[in-house]
Amino acid sequence: MAIWKKEHYKLGEHPRAKKVMCVETGEVFSCAKEASVKTGISRPRITDVANKKQGRKTAGGYKWKWV
């Protein structure tokens, strides 16, 4: 990947990044990776909950949804 792309695709700046919200706290993150970094919860678990994967209701004790 070109250097200029790496610089522009920093945390939450990817053109396809989707905002995710923690339902209990109401906090909105620019992407699942940012939410993972700030909360310490696994990114795949956050996305599983936001995508309503069968059998997964919470990640880190919180409910998540796409904004």
PyMOL commands that set and color helices and strands:
alter all, ss='L'
color gray80, all
select helices_A, chain A and resi 3-8+32-39+43-50
alter helices_A, ss='H'
color red, helices_A
select strands_A, chain A and resi 20-22+28-29+64-66
alter strands_A, ss='S'
color yellow, strands_A
deselect
rebuild
show_as cartoon
